[in-house]
Amino acid sequence: MNALLTLAGVHTHIGAYHILHGVDLEVPEGQVTMLLGRNGAGKTTTLRTIMGLWKASQGAISFRGEAIHGRETPDIAQLGIAYVPETMGIFTDLTVQENMVLAARAARHAGELDTQRLDWIFGLFPALRKFWLYPAGKLSGGQKQMLAVARAIVEPRALILIDEPSKGLAPSIVNNLIGALRELKAQRTTILLVEQNFQMAKALGDTVAVMDDGRVVHRGEMAALAADESLQQRLLGLSLGAHA
């Protein structure tokens, strides 16, 4: 598979702290790549560095063969890359509708949103239609996560970076998210997904990269990692089987 996104020898410093120590990563086009690792391994920093929120101090990041390291975040987003942070990044004082309009580059008001795509999003997340005119801050945790993902897909994006979307959510909501992300995958949207829910990783992942101490220490097929409990124990300190 062709790599849509490539990181080569990427280092990131945050103040005096050296967080990423030469990350090498390829994200194949049209697939879901899982980025796994223990807490503090550098996963979130990797996503934020790709988006230009933190600048790579060394190494190269390319998207569709074009260098993007050193660019500003809005310029990176304009290339067709969306980011769903762990904090969700929604505007709690604005309505669901207003949040969606702000996320749509081609719309200045709700009337300019792509109604066909909006209906598709409502099919994935029916609660957003129900609470369309509600302040986003009044949504439940699961509904806020749905809104965060919906904002990222309100327009077609080539690549979506998602940081721990299932964190703190009920199993039924997690299953809803899995279904929505499978739909995106079926449309050949490329996804780089950080996730601690290993059943979600197993259900969605095509390829996997495991990080430890600011480096990628394992790359391969997600199915192969899911089938090898000794490798899971060595890389992650636990097994997928324990979370079945």
C-alpha positions in Angstrom: 0.0 0.0 0.0 1.1 3.5 -0.7 1.9 5.6 2.3 -0.3 8.7 2.6 1.6 10.0 5.6 5.3 9.4 6.5 7.3 10.4 9.5 11.1 9.9 9.2 13.4 10.4 12.2 11.0 12.9 13.9 12.1 14.4 17.2 10.0 16.8 19.2 11.0 18.9 22.2 8.5 20.6 24.5 10.4 23.1 26.4 13.3 21.3 28.1 11.7 17.9 27.5 12.7 15.7 24.6 9.5 13.7 23.9 9.9 12.1 20.5 13.2 10.4 19.8 13.3 9.7 16.1 9.8 8.4 15.2 9.6 6.5 12.0 6.0 5.8 10.8 4.1 5.1 7.6 0.3 5.4 7.4 -1.0 3.5 4.4 -3.6 5.2 2.3 -7.2 4.0 2.7 -6.4 2.0 5.9 -6.8 2.4 9.7 -3.4 2.5 11.4 -3.5 2.0 15.1 -0.9 3.8 17.2 -0.6 1.9 20.5 1.6 2.1 23.5 1.7 2.6 27.3 0.8 6.0 28.8 3.6 8.5 28.2 5.0 6.7 25.2 4.6 9.7 22.9 1.4 8.9 21.0 -0.4 12.2 21.5 2.7 14.1 20.9 3.1 12.3 17.6 -0.4 13.4 16.5 0.1 17.0 17.7 3.5 17.1 15.8 1.9 15.9 12.6 -0.7 18.7 12.9 2.0 21.3 13.6 0.6 22.1 17.1 4.1 21.2 18.3 7.0 21.6 15.9 9.3 18.8 15.0 12.8 19.8 16.1 14.4 17.2 13.7 13.3 14.8 11.0 10.7 15.0 8.2 6.9 14.6 7.9 5.4 14.3 4.5 1.8 14.0 3.3 1.2 12.8 -0.2 4.9 13.1 -0.8 4.9 16.8 0.2 6.8 18.0 3.3 4.5 19.5 5.9 6.9 19.7 8.9 7.4 23.4 9.8 4.0 24.4 8.4 1.4 26.1 10.5 -1.6 24.1 11.6 -4.3 25.8 9.4 -2.1 25.2 6.4 -1.8 21.5 7.3 -5.6 21.3 7.8 -6.2 22.8 4.4 -4.4 19.8 2.8 -7.3 17.6 4.0 -6.1 16.5 7.4 -8.5 16.6 10.4 -7.6 16.1 14.1 -9.9 14.9 16.9 -8.0 15.5 20.1 -8.5 13.6 23.3 -10.1 16.7 24.7 -12.6 16.6 21.8 -12.0 20.2 20.8 -15.7 21.2 20.7 -17.1 24.6 21.6 -19.3 24.0 24.5 -21.1 27.4 24.5 -22.1 26.9 20.8 -24.9 24.7 19.5 -24.2 21.5 17.7 -25.2 23.2 14.5 -22.7 26.1 15.1 -19.9 23.6 15.9 -20.5 21.9 12.6 -20.6 25.2 10.6 -17.3 26.2 12.2 -15.7 22.9 11.1 -16.9 23.2 7.5 -14.4 25.3 5.5 -16.9 25.7 2.6 -19.9 26.9 4.8 -20.4 30.3 6.4 -23.8 29.3 7.8 -25.9 26.2 8.3 -27.7 26.7 5.0 -24.4 26.1 3.2 -23.7 22.8 4.8 -23.7 19.8 2.4 -27.2 18.4 3.3 -26.4 15.0 1.7 -23.3 14.6 3.8 -25.1 15.9 6.9 -27.8 13.2 6.5 -25.1 10.6 6.3 -23.5 11.9 9.5 -26.9 11.9 11.2 -27.2 8.3 10.1 -24.0 7.6 11.9 -24.8 9.7 15.0 -28.6 10.1 15.3 -28.3 12.1 18.6 -26.7 15.0 16.7 -29.9 15.5 14.7 -32.0 15.4 17.9 -29.8 17.9 19.7 -28.9 20.0 16.6 -29.9 23.3 18.3 -28.7 22.4 21.8 -25.5 23.9 23.3 -22.8 21.3 22.9 -21.8 21.6 26.6 -25.2 20.0 27.5 -24.5 16.8 25.6 -23.4 13.6 27.3 -19.8 12.5 27.1 -20.6 10.0 24.3 -22.6 12.6 22.4 -19.7 15.1 22.7 -17.4 12.5 21.2 -19.8 11.9 18.4 -19.8 15.6 17.7 -16.0 15.8 17.8 -15.8 13.0 15.1 -18.7 14.6 13.1 -16.8 17.9 13.0 -13.8 16.1 11.6 -15.9 14.5 8.8 -18.4 17.3 8.0 -16.4 17.6 4.8 -14.4 14.8 3.1 -10.9 14.6 4.5 -8.1 12.5 3.2 -6.7 11.7 6.7 -8.2 11.9 10.2 -6.1 11.7 13.3 -8.1 10.6 16.3 -6.8 10.5 19.9 -8.5 8.0 22.2 -12.1 8.4 21.1 -13.5 5.6 23.3 -12.0 6.9 26.6 -14.6 6.9 29.4 -17.4 5.9 27.1 -20.0 3.1 27.7 -19.6 0.0 25.5 -22.8 0.8 23.5 -21.3 4.2 22.5 -18.0 2.6 21.7 -19.8 0.1 19.4 -21.5 3.1 17.7 -18.1 4.7 17.2 -16.6 1.5 15.7 -19.5 1.4 13.2 -19.0 5.0 12.2 -15.2 4.6 11.7 -15.9 1.4 9.7 -18.1 3.5 7.4 -15.3 6.0 7.0 -12.9 3.3 6.2 -15.2 1.8 3.6 -15.1 5.2 1.9 -11.3 5.0 1.7 -10.7 7.6 4.4 -7.3 7.1 6.0 -7.3 7.1 9.8 -4.5 7.2 12.3 -6.1 6.2 15.6 -4.6 6.3 19.1 -6.6 4.0 21.3 -6.4 2.2 24.7 -9.5 0.0 24.1 -7.8 -3.0 22.5 -11.0 -4.6 21.3 -11.7 -1.4 19.4 -8.1 -1.6 18.0 -8.6 -5.2 17.0 -12.0 -4.4 15.4 -10.7 -1.5 13.3 -7.0 -1.7 12.8 -5.4 -2.8 9.5 -1.8 -2.0 10.5 -0.3 -1.1 13.9 2.6 0.8 15.2 3.6 0.5 18.9 5.4 3.3 20.6 7.7 3.2 23.7 9.7 6.1 25.1 9.2 8.3 22.1 10.0 5.8 19.5 8.1 3.3 17.3 9.3 -0.1 18.5 7.0 -2.4 16.5 5.3 -2.2 13.1 3.1 -4.8 11.5 -0.4 -6.1 10.8 -3.0 -5.5 13.6 -4.3 -9.0 13.1 -0.9 -10.5 13.8 -0.5 -8.5 17.0 -4.0 -9.4 18.1 -3.2 -13.1 17.6 0.1 -13.0 19.6 -0.5 -12.6 23.3 3.2 -12.9 24.2 4.0 -10.0 21.8 1.2 -8.0 23.4 2.6 -8.6 26.8 6.1 -7.6 25.8 5.1 -4.5 23.9 2.1 -3.3 25.9 2.3 -5.0 29.3 -1.1 -6.7 28.8 -2.9 -9.0 26.4 -5.9 -8.4 24.1 -7.3 -11.7 25.3 -7.7 -10.2 28.8 -10.0 -7.5 27.3 -12.2 -9.9 25.3 
